[in-house]
């Protein structure tokens, strides 16, 4: 009970809300990347020829699952959002425009809709995996790891990798080797991606007493870890191409994109300043999106 009580904080004064606040609760930018990776995983799992109705269910159902978890994250992190700068302080729950109870109810509706859509159109495995990704994000990462260890994102990154498994399962009803390769890619990509952002937000995390790596180890150590994990990410991305699980289009794309990611991580390591961290962070988003598109295209051709 003690661990949960720290989240049972008083709400900010109630303010008027708009429908945009409920859209904000779903964290659309994060959702869009997760939905893209899940959709590309489904296309790859279907050999480049997915059933369009099932693909649509992955996009809608997967998006709803992600939005549900994000809404709960708004509730659980409303206390630190209020002290992490203007961007987070203005979030709907932190600012008091949406009550915690309303956000939880909204999250529950999204979760139920997600499960019903994916279970009825795709299959039960895909629906359960989509739900488990949200549960992992809320329970393991947000409640269990985020405020307790600087290694939070190393383990917590699995939350963003599970939608890939859900997408693959939607195509075939089971998980093949390719699904686990894509899962591993997102898992090892998450730390260098997130740590680059953490360098930018170091002061904000410090103000909120959240033990992100730059706060605990410093920016130089964080930049070194970004480089090491980027090397690991590139190595992992090449394996499915070299082993023939994905075709030459994917392999060439992985090599070229990996070279760019490594170059930026190297620059950040040489000089761990925020401008370079910003470039590395934004490229990492493009990197993952293009890599998964390449996997889907490779399956189609």
Rosetta blueprint (number, residue, H / E / L):
1 X L
2 X H
3 X H
4 X H
5 X H
6 X L
7 X L
8 X L
9 X L
10 X L
11 X L
12 X L
13 X L
14 X L
15 X L
16 X L
17 X L
18 X L
19 X H
20 X H
21 X H
22 X H
23 X H
24 X H
25 X H
26 X L
27 X L
28 X H
29 X H
30 X H
31 X H
32 X H
33 X H
34 X H
35 X H
36 X H
37 X H
38 X H
39 X H
40 X H
41 X H
42 X H
43 X H
44 X H
45 X H
46 X L
47 X L
48 X L
49 X L
50 X L
51 X L
52 X H
53 X H
54 X H
55 X H
56 X H
57 X H
58 X H
59 X H
60 X H
61 X H
62 X H
63 X H
64 X H
65 X H
66 X H
67 X H
68 X H
69 X H
70 X H
71 X H
72 X H
73 X H
74 X H
75 X H
76 X H
77 X L
78 X H
79 X H
80 X H
81 X H
82 X L
83 X L
84 X L
85 X L
86 X H
87 X H
88 X H
89 X H
90 X L
91 X L
92 X L
93 X L
94 X L
95 X L
96 X L
97 X L
98 X L
99 X L
100 X H
101 X H
102 X H
103 X H
104 X H
105 X H
106 X H
107 X H
108 X H
109 X H
110 X H
111 X H
112 X H
113 X H
114 X H
115 X H
116 X H
117 X H
118 X H
119 X H
120 X H
121 X H
122 X L
123 X L
124 X H
125 X H
126 X H
127 X H
128 X H
129 X H
130 X H
131 X H
132 X H
133 X H
134 X H
135 X H
136 X H
137 X H
138 X H
139 X H
140 X H
141 X H
142 X H
143 X H
144 X H
145 X H
146 X L
147 X L
148 X L
149 X L
150 X L
151 X L
152 X H
153 X H
154 X H
155 X H
156 X H
157 X L
158 X H
159 X H
160 X H
161 X H
162 X H
163 X H
164 X H
165 X H
166 X H
167 X H
168 X H
169 X H
170 X H
171 X H
172 X H
173 X L
174 X L
175 X L
176 X L
177 X H
178 X H
179 X H
180 X H
181 X H
182 X H
183 X H
184 X H
185 X H
186 X H
187 X H
188 X H
189 X H
190 X H
191 X H
192 X H
193 X H
194 X H
195 X H
196 X H
197 X H
198 X H
199 X H
200 X H
201 X L
202 X H
203 X H
204 X H
205 X H
206 X H
207 X H
208 X L
209 X L
210 X L
211 X L
212 X L
213 X H
214 X H
215 X H
216 X H
217 X H
218 X L
219 X H
220 X H
221 X H
222 X H
223 X H
224 X H
225 X H
226 X H
227 X H
228 X H
229 X H
230 X H
231 X H
232 X H
233 X H
234 X H
235 X H
236 X H
237 X H
238 X H
239 X H
240 X H
241 X H
242 X H
243 X L
244 X L
245 X L
246 X L
247 X L
248 X H
249 X H
250 X H
251 X H
252 X H
253 X H
254 X H
255 X H
256 X H
257 X H
258 X H
259 X H
260 X H
261 X H
262 X H
263 X H
264 X H
265 X H
266 X H
267 X H
268 X H
269 X H
270 X H
271 X L
272 X L
273 X L
274 X H
275 X H
276 X H
277 X H
278 X H
279 X H
280 X H
281 X H
282 X H
283 X H
284 X H
285 X H
286 X H
287 X H
288 X H
289 X H
290 X H
291 X H
292 X H
293 X H
294 X H
295 X H
296 X H
297 X H
298 X H
299 X H
300 X H
301 X L
